[in-house]
């Protein structure tokens, strides 16, 4: 086994270890359970309300799934990368032959694992009190799978870029939260995009968040529910735009990560840790 393959295998093994640690970490679990409880509470109170004959809960669920994928890829990745810079994880990876490859594999697999867990925590309970979810069929399940993967690949590289450029772990999440919240607000996630001004509609359709929400709605809602700009679900356009964002992201993110890794040193890491400790006081 060559060095690259061995590093990739070690990265996968590390991702499973970190996923288990995520599930056993009380702080992580409290935050995750709180967010999931809020989402499920919203869906529960919407379950018996209808909009044009369609359950309001069924209308909201796919939007929540799309938002969660975008948040995990963008803000989640930025937070993890910036934290790894601050605690020396990236510096240690840099010191190992092909360590950066193993690090990227570990981070990618960890992102996939934790996002699946978070989505399942919302989706599985919703099966029991929202009608219409179980009728998606094999085609719908496959659409969910490629939307999930493309959605993460279309957002995670940009989170990695921001996480590698910021100077503290808190900044990684903070600098992605507001842009993401703005995109969620204009992308038709919680109310029809047609309520927006024309130029805002055009801006929203450039970014992945709109297409993730639109794509997930195509799985769960009937064709009569298409009341947006296009008059159809346009899954081909969804796949094309998400793929374009993923390709551009993966062209630039590894370069930024490698440049950042080359600049990492023990002194710079110690300086960041001292600043973080001072913020704590």
C-alpha angles and dihedrals in degrees: 000000000000124000095259094051092045091050091050091050091050088049091056092048090050091051091057091049091050091046090055089048089051090055092048097045109103094203093051092045094049091053093044094047091048094052093044091049091053092050093046091047090055091048092047094055090046096049097095098039121092137202113201091337096312123110112254088220090056089050092050100043099070091046090053091050092051092048092049092053092050092046093050093049098043110028097023094053093045091052094049095046093048091048091050089054092051098048096044099252092126092047090054091047090052091055093057121078107260087357094141090058090052090047093053091047091049093048093047094049092045090052091051092048098048094043091052089050093050094046092047090050088062101032101047097053090044089061089071100054109023116075120221100034096103094057097074095104129197093304091054092048091052090049090052089051097052093041089053094050097041091044092055094043090049094053109026097070091058091048088051091051092052092043091053094050103046121089101224139036093241092055092059093066095033096054092051100041098069096046090047092048089051092051092047089052094055100033101078093252096135103014135018115291088220087075088070128086114269095251091051090052089054092049093049092053091059093064132068097240094073093048093047092055091044092048096049091048089056089062099052106027129071120249089253088068093068100111098145132105099284103047089223138060094252096201090170091059090045092055092044096051095044090048091050091053090048094050094049091045095051091048093058107026098067090050092051091046093050092048091048091048091052090055094050116109138162092254095052091047091049091050091054092047091052091050090050091051091049090052088053091058 
